[in-house]
Amino acid sequence: MIYLDNAACTRLDERVFEAMKPYFFDTYAVATSEFGYSMGIDAKEGLENSREGIASGLGAASEEIVFTSGDTESSNMALKGVAWALKEKKGKHIIISKIEDFPVLNTAKALQKQGFDVTYLDVDAEGFADLEGLKKAITKETVLVSIQHSNQEIGTAQDLKAISEICEEKDVLLHTDATHSFTRLPLNVKDLPIDLVTMSAHTIHGPRGIGALYVRKDTPIVKFMDGGFQEFNLRAGVENIPGAVGFATAVELVTEEENRQLEAMRNRVIERALSEIPEVTLNGSREKRLPQNANLTFHYVEGESVTLHMDMRGFAVSTGSACFSRSLEASHVIRGIGGDHERAHGSVRFTFGRYNRMEDADAAIDAMSEIVARLREISPLAKK
């Protein structure tokens, strides 16, 4: 199987697993302070070293990193924590883009049910947030803006510098979901006035079930999950120390050379698809996108048919078709950039990882060319 769905999850790197193993079998105690027993102290040290590793990858202080169970919890914590903290002091208005991933999108919808006002900001045909619309949407009651760093489907990378400057000028907190961009694209909170950042290990060959939320010092946020006093009293529950160690190791293993290799494979797929297969549309920005993401619509075919045929040939790719969605709705991202259902149904996402090579990209397009041609022969929509 040639796995090209690394945006969904990545294969665990063996080096990450080796770093985690001692915290399963040797230093497996709950983290305790310097007044605890030695195994607990060692566990605490592993946790805090991991926190420092995540922080260094973001340009943050270690005490600004809160470990979570993944990107879903991190984004829930950011939106709900800030909204609840400021609803009485400032207002009940938040702003998100129309193409956010489900953790942000559905958390915003949940807050709407609690009486919050949510503005769903438009994006253009490439997926870039409407900056003038953002300026106009912010009011004196706006407590938070949440706009992703890069899109989970089409790969478009937002201009966070411009967005953060708008929010800073308007004195509004900014959260960004960096699940797919952390370590893949430059992001340093020393340079940008971003208040909260969602991160996850499962997209960079780390373990599943561990993520983090960057919370800038003095950001007003309340605990959204009751329990103990772990993680600076912001996230209750026994700490996942093996996961934290694995996450930090995964961050350390990402290199600029690897990102350049991912970009080269991405470019090969895009260039060959657009030049060799008729009636193909690139979804998202051509230049300002994730290095590992290529999303293309192959018109007059159904994405689910393409993915099933690709699977039979030994390739794993994903689609924005409604038939592959548990909600039975076509991709809200493709529709958000102005695409119709036909464009969403024919979209296929290729996402590359550490264990892919250029021959995988070439083999995928060779297979796609044959599959699309064959499906179009029987499609009632295809131009004959």
N, C-alpha and C positions, 0 to 999 in steps of 0.2 A: 504494500500500500504506500503510495506517495501522498503524504499528508500535507494538504495545503489549506487547512482551516485553523491556522495558528492564532487567529483572533478569538476563536472560541475557547481554546486552551492549548497549551504547549506541552510537549513531552518533558518530563522532569530530567534535568541534567544530572548525570551520575555523581558529579562533584558536589552538587547541592545535597543529594541524598547522603553522601558520605559525611558532609558537615552536620547533617541533622541527626545521624545515627546515635552519637553519644548521648543526646538528650532524650532518646527513647529508652536506652538500655543502661546507661551509667549515671548521668546527671539528670535523673528523671523527676526530681523533687519539684514541688511547687516553689516558685521564687520567693525567697525570704530576705529580710534585711540583714545588716551586719550583726544583728543580735540574735539571728537564728542559728540553725545547725549548718555544718559545712557544705553539705550537698545542696541545700537550699540557697546558700550564699553563692555557690558556683553557678546554680541555675539562674539566679538574679544577674550575675555578671554576664552570662551568655545573652540574656534578654537585653540588657542595657548596651552591650557591645553591638548587638543587632540593631538596636534603635539608632545608635550613632552611625552605623553603616547606611541605613535608609536615609537619615538626615543629611549625610554628606552628599548623597546622590542628588539631593534637592537644594542644597545650599541652606539648610535649615539648622536650627539648634535641636539637639536630641530631645529636649523636653517638649518640643513642639510636634513630636510624632506619637500618635496614638495607634496602637495595633488593634486591628479589627479582624473579623472573619472573612473579609474580602471587600470588593468594590461596592457591592449592594449595601452592606452595612455602613461603609464609610460615607456613601452619598446620603443614606437615610440619616445618619448622625449629623452630617453637615446641614442639610436642609431643615430637618425637624429641630435640631438643637438650636440653630440660630433663630428660626421662626418663633419657637416657643420662648426663647430668651428675650426677644425684642417686641413681641406682639403688644404688650402693655406699654412699653416705653416709647416705641416709635410708630408701629403700624403693622398691618397684616397683608403686605403686598410683596410678592416675589416675582422675579422674571427669569424664565429659562428659554432656551431656543427650541424651536419645533422639532429638531432632529436629535435631541438628547437621547442617550441610551435609557433603557427602562428603569434602572434604579433612580435616576433623577426624574424622568417623565412621570412615573407612577407615584413617586413620593410627592411630587407637586400636586397630582390629582388627589392624593389622600389629604393633603393640606387644604385643598379647595373644599373638601367635604367638612372640614373643621372650621370653615368660615374665612379662610384666607383667599385673597384675590390673586390670581395667577395670570401673568401676561406671557403668552407663547410667542416669542419673537420670531419674525420671519427670517428666512435665509435666502440667498440668491441661488442661481442655477447651479453654482458649484458648491453650495453648502456653506458659504460664508455668512456670518451673522450680520444683520442690518445695523450698522453702527449708528447711523442717524436715527433709526427707529429706536435703538437702545437709549440714546440720549433723551428722546421724547417720552419714552415709556417710564423712565425713572421719576418718581414723585417723592414728596416729603415723607410718605408712608412706606416707601420701598425699604425692606430690611435686607434683601439678599438678591444678587444676580448669580445665576448658575449657568455658565456656558462652557461646554467641553473644550479641552485642548485639541482633540482630534476625534473625528467621527468613527464609530465602531464599524460602520458598513462601507461608506464611500471613502474613508481615509482622509478627508479634508482637514487640514490643520489651521485652526483659527489664529487670528492676529491677537494674541493675548496681551501684547504690549499696548495696543490701542484700546482694547476692551478694559484692561486694568486701569489705564489712565482715565478713562471715562468714569469708571466707578470711584476712583480716588477723588476726582474732581467733584463728583456728586455726593461724596461721603457715604458710599454704599458698600457693604461687604461683597466680596467676590469669591465664589467657589468655582473650581474647574475640575472636571472629571478627566484625569490623566491616565486612566486604566490602560489605554493602548499606546500612549506616548511616553510614559515615564521610562527613561533610559534610552528611548529610541529617538526622541527629539529633544533639543535643548530646553531645559526648564529649570530656572534658578530663582527662588523666591527672594534672594537678596537683590536681584535686579528688577523684579516685577512686584508691584503691590497687590499680590494675591493673598487672600486670607485663609483659604481652605483648599486642599488638594486631595483628591481621591486617588489611591494607588492600589495595585494588586499584583501578587506574585505569579498568578497563573498564566499571564501573557508573556512572561520573560523566562520561561523554563524553570520556574520555581514551583513550590507545592501549591495545591489548591487549599482553600479554607483559611488563607491568611492574606490580609491586606493592611492598609494603614490610611489614616487621615492626618494630613498636616493641618495643624491649627495654629495660626500665628498667635504669638503671645498677646494676651489681653483681648482676644476676640471673644465677644459675648456668645456663649454657647452653654446649653444645659444638657445634662445627662438624659438620654431618651430611653434608656433601658435600666430598670431597677435591679439591684443586687449588691455586690460588694463594692470595694473602693479602689479596684485596680485601675491602671492606666490613668493616673492623675485624677481619679474619681470621675472619669468621663466614660469609661467602658467597663461594665461589670462582667465578672466571670474569670475563671482561672486562665491565666495567660497560656497561649499556645507557643511555648518556647521553641520546640523543634521547628514549628512553622516560621517563627520570627527569624531564627538562625538561617533557615533555608531561603527566606526572602532576601535577607541581607547578602547571602552568598550569591544568589541569582543576580542581584544588582551589581555586585563586584565583578561578575563574569562577563557582563555586556561590554563590548568594545566598539570603538568607532569603526574599526575594520569590519566587524561583523555587520554593523548597520549599513556600511557601504555595499557589502555583499548582498544584503537583503534588497537594497535599492536597485542594484543591478538586475536582480531577478525580477523585481517588480517592473522595471522598465522594459525588460525583454518581453514579458507577457503583454504589456500594454502596446508596445510598438508592433509586435508580430500580429496581435489580434486586430489592431486597427488597419494594418496594411495588407493582411492576408485573408481576412474573413470579411465578406461584404455585410453591410447593414449592422455595424457594431457601434455602440456609443459608450464612451468612457464616462463613468459616474464619479463626480468629485473633481477637484482641481488637478490639473496635469502636473504642476510643479510643487505646490504647497500641500503635500499630503504625506501620510505615514510612509516610511521607507519600505515597509513590509506589505503594503496593501495595494491590490489592483482590483477594481470593481467595474465590470463591464456588462452592458445589456446586449444580448444577442437577440435582435428583433425577429419576430415571427416564430419563436420557439418558446416553450415553457421551461422555466428554470428548474422545476422539479424533474422534468424529463431529462434535462441535461445532467443534473447531479446524479440521477440514478444510472444513466449510461456511463458517466465518468466513474462511478463506483464499480460498475461491472468491469471496467478497464483498469481498476486499481488506483483511482484517484479520489481523494476526499476534498470536496469543495462545498461551499454553501450558497444558498440562494435567498433572495428577498421575496420569493413567491409566497402567496397566502397559504398554499397547500403544505408548505413546510413550516408554517407558523402555528403555534398552539392557539393563538388568538383568531386564526383563520382570516387575518387581515393582511393585505399586501404591505410591503415595507413602508412604514411611516416616513422613513428617511428619503426614499426615492420620491414619494409623493410630496414630501416637504420641499424638495428642490424643483418642484414643478413637473415631475414625471407623472404619467398616467399609470393605470393598472397594468397595461401591456408592457410598459417599460420596467415596472417593478417585477412582473412575472418572469421576464426574460433576463433578470439580472443574476450575475454569478460573481461571487467574491473569491479571490485567490489571496490567501495570506501566508507569507513565508516565515520560516523560523530557522533556528541554528542548524538543524539537521537536513535542510534542503540544499540542493546544489543547482547550478545553472541548467544541467541536463533535465532536472525535474520541471523547470519552467518550459523548456523546449518541448518536452514530452507532453506536457499538459496542453499546450497550444496545438500540437500535432493532433492530439486526440480530440480537442474541441473542434477543430476544423472539420474533421470527419463526422463527428456527431451532429454538429449544427447543420451541415449539408444534408445529412440523411434525414434529420427531423424536418427540415424545411421541405423536403420532397413530399412529405405526407401532411404538411400543415396547410389548412384551408386559408390561412392568412398570408402565407408567403407569396412573394411576387414570382410568378411562373415565367 
